[in-house]
Amino acid sequence: MTNENQCINCPVHNVGNLVKLGINMEEFDFVVALAGNPNTGKSTVFNNLTGLRQHTGNWPGKTVTRAEGAFSYNDKKFKIVDLPGTYSLLSTSTDEEVARDFILFGQPDVTVIVIDATRVERNLNLTLQVLEITDRAVICLNLIDEAKRRKLEIDERTLSRELGVPVVPAAARQGAGMQELLKSIFDVASGNYICKPHRVSNYPKTLTKALDNLISQIGLVFPSLPNARWVALRLLEGDQRIIDAVKSGELGTLLKDKAGVSAVSE
Amino acid sequence: MSTKIGEEYQSILDNANNLRWEIGEGFHDSLMESLYADASEIAGKAVSFKGLKPKYDFDRTIDKIVTSKWLGFPIMFLLLALVFWLTVQGANYPSRLLSSLLLDTIHPVLKNFSLIIGVPSWLAGVLIDGGYLAVAWVVAVMLPPMAIFFPMFTLLEDFGYLPRVAFNMDSLFRRAGAHGKQALTMSMGFGCNAAGVVATRIIDSPRERLIAIITNNFSLCNGRWPTQILIASIFIGGVVPAHLAGLVSAAAVVAIALLGIFLSLAVSWGLSKTLLKGEASAFSLELPPYRPPRILQTLYTSLIDRTVFVLWRAIVFAFPAGLVIWIVANVYIGDLSLAEHFIEWTNPFGWFIGLNGVILLAYIIAIPANEIVIPTVLMLTVLSTRLGDIGAGAGIMFELDSVTSTAQILEAGGWTLLTGINLMLFSLLHNPCSTTIYTIYKETGSIKWTTISTFLPIIMGLLVCFFVAQFWFLFSGI
């Protein structure tokens, strides 16, 4: 399979698929996706990192399409994709699909999850869903200034330990925390920081049994799949997009292990 | 080999199907419960309150006022009116400055220069009297109101006011059988209808999304605001005492914008009762916290994103339109130019609906961009009334230095208060620009819905203008 060889030799493991998603990968070392709830400041972070002037607005639902930009850090070139804000990755509206398909099928090297520091609990719902799909993520704890104003204290080290990924406090509107965010993105992308993402596990027994059954079967057919459990959950829910991806074998060709960065299995 | 793999894939799916039956219903709920429980646990560990929770919540107090039953709408109208009033008042002076520079100073210089270096007169005509003047006109007429209007609108957006508008309007849209988020896409349409059509992606239900797409054109876009503001200043502001002129013309523009919102609701209602039957679906909308607008950055982005973008688009479309105008005004068949033939031919119909042939021709030339309607109208008016002494001859966009002289031209062209009102109505109700039509096609993928979105507003526009004109004739006794 020539395809497979190309993948191994490539700096980015799934170039073909990114190209399919409309991304020119020739000049980039890493792809970064920006995900998060609506109106948490993803576009502001995007503008800060890229120096672009994507229109930002204080209302949820401003970004409905993917915006792309680029930056370089430590001599590595990053392509960054601003995804539409979503509350979950489970439902099926167009903007949520754009976000989920990109994180799953595009397999960005790092997914930056921008969360609103004044609404941590609600934002964690999406965060945990993203962490189910991907192994390489950085949390940007944005709007930290607003949280301070509301007398909220957030211990980012605890958050980081619980979630198993770097957490960077930031106030993107003021440009604060952006250097630290860049460093964390670089560390995760280059494999200096190995994420051990939190996985939801307190499921009822009947479900756990069914899951284990399906996971082991998926593991046999797609041995290199890093998120077999998530795929199993989606199949149990009857998610048509994932069913199609299994049926066509798209999952198998897609989720090759990345050379250089060890995928941490559960 | 491949069939074997295919079987393996299928067996995974079969297994999943069986297991789904085993775990039974409530699976999705228990998944979500586990997720929420984990999120809550982690948040509980990491987040704490320092000292006492602030008792007084500033955001909530503002929200209580701006989304209250009684004050919500009046505040909305007042804010809108304030923005237009500032625009109308502020735009006149820079407009005059720009037109005296671009039209009175640079244009003659260009003409003289072309004479000196011996450019053939038809070429100088097409390029300088056609293309250059169209562009100069667009800049002089459009730039000042845009440079004032957009930053103010963007400040409101940055502050977080738009979701409150959506909140206020939600019940109206729901009663019209449309999606509450349509209030947001409608607001986007006030900037640009093509952007508004793309923004409808936030609406999940295809039925409600189509309604939002079809009715987006009832939001006055960037390209139409200057037309509204200019015509209102001339014809509506002109009939009241000078010190009230600004206020009254701003009120007239607000009235047209509100009429657009009303029609948007009415058409949504009509569609959801006929072509697109169905119930409104529920949704949740988060009211974001108020954030102090970053004034400088907002000014910068609104200047780059909106003002320069729209202006550039207008210029790109104005130049070729200028060429076309010059050509139709200078190619003769018999005694009359092409433009005059068309204007004479459509004048009776135009008059019948309270417009005139010039306006109809201008709207055909301006299909690519609403921005160039006013310059085209002015130029064609000069041409058709042969106001040779004011302008520099037939088919040339001549020099005008203020709103008053624009008014003189239009009045000499037989315009009345009725023409002004109907032009404002027609500018609200006509086909979307070509960019929007293309965007609608791309988003819906359907020729049928694109056709409906294109022709519904223009048919409504012709009908509304017709009725207004007939009433006008009835009461003014013509």
Interface residues (C-beta under 8 A of the other chain):
Chain A: P38 N39 R53 H55 T56 G57 N58 W59 P60 G61 V64 T65 P84 S91 T92 S93 T94 D95 T118 V120 E121 R122 L124 N125 T127 L128 Q129 E146 R150 K151 L152 E153 I154 D155 E156 T158 L159 E162 L163 R173 H198 V200 S201 N202 Y203 P204 T206 L207 A210 N213 L214 Q217 I218 V221 A232 L233 L235 L236 E237 G238 I243 V246 K247 S248 G249
Chain B: I5 G6 E8 Y9 Q10 S11 I12 L13 N15 A16 L19 R20 E22 I23 G24 F27 H28 S30 L31 S34 L35 Y36 A37 D38 A39 S40 I42 A43 G44 K45 A46 V47 S48 F49 K50 G51 L52 K53 P54 E157 D158 F159 G160 L162 P163 A166 K181 L184 V198 A199 R201 I202 D204 L285 E286 P288 P289 Y290 R291 R294 Y300 T301 I304 D305
